[in-house]
Amino acid sequence: MSKTVSVWKAYPGAPNIRRAEKSGAGTLPAGAFQYCEAMRTASSFGWYVYAPKDISLVFDGREVFYYEDGQWFPLKSISFEDEFREQWRSQAPDDLKDYDPPFMSELFVPGAIQIWSGYFVSTSPDWSLLVRQPANYDIRSSFSTFEGLVETDRFRPWPLFINIRLLTTDREIFISKERPLFQMQPIPRQAYQSSAFEMDLNQQLVAEDQSISWDGVRHTVRKIENKETRRPGSYAVDARKRVA
């Protein structure tokens, strides 16, 4: 059986892509990890992707600078080392030998940059790839992550990159290759095509409606003064039984 997602490492030094964790790479609060199966499931959906190497940036409000070899340089578009470029030329098709994907590029929005992971990716027919901030991972105030949904079954192999926006100015922003930079999640195209599904809007919820059982409310609402109405973690128990 073919794999839903296939990846190829182009830059040898890039950290391995890893399965996302229910613990949010260890940052999920202990109570949520123990009791909230919804958060655990969302956290573990997909894979963590890392920066291909450590990155130091500074944004002065107008221009982004990167640190390399003991100096700061304006960021326009930079490539990996010459060794990688030679490797690329030896493996790429003739029309792409001089077009190795840049490691980092400045985007048209001030403070926005694109970071290539050093990987290429493709998906099975009718599957796309969502790239986003790691789910339920500790939010970094120094930059935000733009989400993107790419039809990687058609545009393949796609350079696996993420776009970020720097939020702080005049201080160094360090992006470690040891911490997840973004998360990739396979999504069936039918799930996001508006013509594939319909939604009932603005319905009035009434007790006499025979199409609903109200179990969702009974198993969610818990009065603080009556701790026996719903035990913490009951949803997690039911959800895990269903998977089993």
N, C-alpha and C positions, 0 to 999 in steps of 0.2 A: 504494500500500500504506500502510495506517495505521501510525502510529508506536506502538511499544510504550509509551513514556512521553511525556506531554505536560505542559509546565509553562507557567505564566503568572506574569509578574512583576507583583505588585501594588504593592509599595513601590519607587518609582523609584530610590532610592539604593542598593538592594541590589546587591552585586557579582554579576556573571554567574556562573551555574552552569557549571562546566567539567568536561570529561572527566577522569576520574581517570588518573593517570600511573603507568607501570611503575616509575618511580623513587621512588614514594611522595612525590611533590612534592619530590624532590631529597634526601630524608632516608634512603633505603635505602643500606646500606653498599655500597661499590663492588664488593666481591666477590660479594655477593648479586645485585646488579644485572647483573653480567656472567655469572654461572654459574647462578643459581637461577631457572629459568623458572617454577617453581611460585609463588614469591614475587612475581615480576614480573606474572604473570597475575592473582593475587589483588589486587595493588595497583591494577591498571588496570580492575578490574571495577566499572563504574558511574560516578558523577559526584561531584565535590566540591561541597559546599554550604557557604556562608560565612555568618558573622554579618552581618546587614544593615547594621550600623555598629559602630564600636568600642565595647566594653563594659568598664567597670571595676566590680568587685564586691568586697565585703568580707563575710566570714562570721565572726560572733563565737562560733559554736557553737550559737546558738539562732535568730539572725535574720540575714537577708541584707540588705545595703545596696548601693545603686547610686549612682554619681556622675553628676551632671548639673548643668550651669550653675554650676559651682564649689561645689556642696554635695553632701552625702551624705544619701540618703533611704532609709527602710525600703522594701524591695521587697515589694509585695503583688501588684498588677497594673498595668502601665503600658502606655500606647498610644503609637503613633507621633505625630508632630507634627500640629497642627491641620490643616495643608494636606492631609495624607494622609486624615484623617478626613472632610474635606469631599469629597475625591475619592472615597472609599469610598461616601459617601451618594449621590453622583451616579451611581454605577454598580451598586450592589448592589440586589437585589430589595427590595420595600417592607418585607417582614417582617424584613430583615437590616440595614436602613439604620443602626440604632443599635447594631449588634453587630459592629463591626469587630474582627478578631482582635487580641488584645493582643500587643505586641512581646515583653514578658517577663512571666512570672507565677510566683509562689511556689507550690510544690507542697506536699503534705501531709507530706512527709518533710523534717526540718530540713536545710537546705543544698541542697535539690533545687529546681531551677528549670526552667522551660520557655522556650525561645527560639524564636520564629517567624522563619523566614528571610526573610519578605516575599514568598514565592512560594506559589502553589497548584499542585497536581499531580494527574494522573490517569493510569491505565494501561489498556491494552486488556483486553477480557474475559479472565478467568481468569489475570490477572497481578496480583501484589501488589508492594508496595514495602518493602524492608528499609532502615531507617535505622540507622546504626551509626557507631562511631568510624572514621575513615579507616584503611583497611587498611595495615598496615606503616608507618604514619606515626609519627614520634617521639612517644612517650607523654608527655603533660603531667601532672606529678604534682599539679598544683593542682586538677584536677577530673577526673572520670570521666564516660563517656558511657553512658547506657542505650540498649540496642538495642530496636527495635520493628519489627514486621511488620504492615503495614496493608493491608487489602483496598481499595486505591485504585481498583479497577474498579467498586466499589459505592458507596464513600464518596468521591464526586467532585463538584467539585474539593476536594481535601483540603488544608488549610493545612499546608505542609511545615515541620514543627518538629522539634526534638530536645529531649530531657530530659537534663539533666546534674546531677551532684552535686558540690558543692564539697568539697574534701578538706583544705584548709588553713584555718586560722583566724587572725584578727587581722593579716592583711596583704592588700594589694591583689592581686586576681587580674584580669589584663588579658586580654581576648579580642579579638584583632585581626581586623578584617574582611578582612585580606589573607592570612590563613592558613585552610586548610580547617577548618571546625568539625565537619562530619560528612560521611559518604558515603552516597549512596542507590544501591540496587542492585535492579533488577527481578528478581523471582523468580516462576516459574510456580507456581500454587497446588498443582498436583500434586506438586511437589517437597517440600512440607512437610506435606501431609495424611497422617496415619498410615495411613489406609485405602488409600492409593495404592500402597504398596510394602511388601514384607516383607524381613526381614533374618535371615540364618542366624547364630545366636549360639552361642558356646562349642564351635565345631568344633575338632577336634584336627588339627593340621597334620602330615601324614606324607608322606614322599617318594613313596610308592606311589600317592598320589591322582592319578588320571589327568585330573581336571578342572582342574588348575592346571599351568602351564608352568614356574613358578619364575623366569621372566624378570624379574619385578619385583625379586626379590632379587638376581639376577645383575647387574642394571643399577644397583643402588643401593649395595650393600655394596662397600667398597673397603678393603683392608688397607693400613695406612700403610707397612708395610715393603715392599709390592709395589705401586708406583705404576702399574704397567701393568694392574692388574685393572680399573680404571675411571677414565677421564679426567674431570676436573672439567668440568662443562658438557655432558656427553654427553646428559643428559635434555633440556636446552634445545635442542640441535641436533635431536633426534628430534621434539620437540614443535613446533618451528617448521616443520619439514618437513611435518608433518601439517596445520598451518594453511595452508601454502602450497598 
